[in-house]
Amino acid sequence: MTLAAYDGHALQPAWYAWLLLWAWCTHLGVHYCNEYFDLAADRLNTDHTEWTGGSRVLVRGLVRPETSLATAFVLLFTGALMASVVPNTAARLAMLVLMALAWFYTAPPFRLNYHALGEVTTAATLYGLCPVICYMVQADTVSVTMAAVVGPISAFQVLRQSLMNLSDLEGDRRAGKHTMALILGPRNTIRAYCFGQVAVYTCVVLLGVWEVLPPTVAVAVLLSCVIPAWVARQLLSDAMADPPRANQVTFLASMQMPAAVMAAMSGLVIDANIHDRELGAGTWVYALTLLIALAWAAGLAARTSPCAPAPRPVARTRSAGSNSRSHAPEQPSGSSSGSPHPAGVLPGRMRSSRSEGVAAVVPSLQC
């Protein structure tokens, strides 16, 4: 929205609200879909963090698998109906492509996350197509500036997703998944994350120098580098072997993209004020989105403190030449101890390595 206003297009707030509801509906449906089709892998994953390995509600028997699948289908069809009324044909097709990619992330027959395509898929949908669709509905086209903003942030998401899959490495290996982290191995995945971050931020600098991006946008996005810098330092000190630290690493790695998006939008607003560009409703949409994003991030940070335990009991045992972890068993799916919840109600947060939280769609669409 802010980019469309920055590029001189008249905004339609009603369509923005409609697309936001569509994105929330689609994203929530994808969570239910992933919980169902990744259930076998989640049962084998004993090294999950609060941000990886699924929500565990099916594993613990809190929601029936068939309830999860049925809810996913209802939300999928609702999203398709909402997409059908969008006036821009190219945007409608892009919405359907996004929904298909998101559904087949774990669903057969493609199961993209099982064939080393999950990292690219999440980047293409959440931080690629989402903002592009919103821009197209407002402007009927895509600008160079839009591509210059979306490209680096999508690349950040690929790197982040490989890190999240690193946390689920052993569980994915047992389930027969072939993620980027599993193919590269832990050491090379960490190297790829560190060097990849340097490469993408270098591209942001060059885009700013060449004035493909407004300098204020490039500088603002560069400020977000403190997050991956901290994450890289933790990774190089073997943080993923310690559950509380791994929880913090995966949390902050997930915050990089919303932070970069909001930084880019803030840079656009500053540049517009410097050059007396009229943003109109774009300013109000930006301000509202910023408040929502900050409140969301603050709430998550409050629940993910540096000293917070892992989301499951962990007993650490050491012996000569070994460093092993034994985990308290989780209640299996279908156990009599957990009463299933009604359709559409998942207790706790639907956090997983499969996608960002539903609220994260707000800054993504705000482009």
C-alpha positions, 0 to 999 in steps of 0.5 A: 500500500505505501509503495503504491502510494509512493509511486503515485497511485490512488489507494483503495483502502477497502481492497486492502482490507479485503486482501488482508482478510484473504491473507489471514484466511489463507495463512490460517488454512495453510497452518491447518493443512501443514499440521495434518500432512506433516503429522507423521514428521512431527511425531518423529521430531523430538528436537522442536523449538517453540518456533519449529516442528509444528504446534504439536496440537495434533501430536498431543491429541488436542485436535483431531487430524480430520478436524484439522484437514476439514478446517483447512479445506473450509479456509482454502475454499473461502480464500478461493471465493474471496480471490474470485471477486478481485477485479484485477485478473493478474492479481486473481491468478497470482492469488490462486498460484500463491494458494496452490504453492502454500497448500502443496508445501506439505500436501501431496502429490508435490510436498514441496518441503520434502523435496528441498523446495520449501525454503523457496516456496515460503519466500515466494508466497509470504514475502514475494507474492503477498505484497506484489498482489496487494500492489497489483490490486492498487496499481494494475502493475509492478514497479521496479522499486517494488521488485527491489524491495521484495527481492532482498526480503524474500532472499532473507526468508530463504535463509531464515527458512533453512535455519528453521529447518536446521532445528528440525534436522533429525526429525526431518531425516527420520521422516524422509524429508529432503530440506536444504538444511538436510542436504547441506548439513548443519555446518554448511547451512550455518555458513550459507546463512552467514554468507547469504546475509552478507551477500543480500545486505551488500545487494541492498547497499548497491541498490541504494547506491544505484538509486534503484532503491531510495537511499532512505529505504536502503539505510533503513533496511540495513539497520535490520542487520543487527538481528541476523548478526546476533543470530549468526553469532549464536549459531557459531557458538553452537546455540542450536544444541541448547534448547533455550538458546535455540528457541531464542535464535529461531524467534529472532531469525523469524523477526528479521523479515517483518523488521526489514519490511517495516524498515523499508516502509519507514524509509519510503515515508521519510523519502516521501516527506523529504521530496514532498510526495503526497502519500494520502491514505498510504500514511494512515495505512503505514501508521496502523500497520506499524502499530499492529506489527510492533504490538504483535512483536512485543507480545511474542517477545514477552513470551519468548524471554532469553531464559525461557525453557524450551516448549517441552521438558528437557533433561540434559545428560552428559557422559564422556565424549557425549552431549545428549538430550532426552525429552519427556514424551509427548502425549500421542495424537488421539490419546484419551487425555486430551479433549479435541477442540472444535473446528477452527480452534487451535490452542496455543500458537500455530508457530512452525518452520513451515510459515510465519505467524498469521499476524506477520502477513500484515507487514508483508501486505503493507508493501 
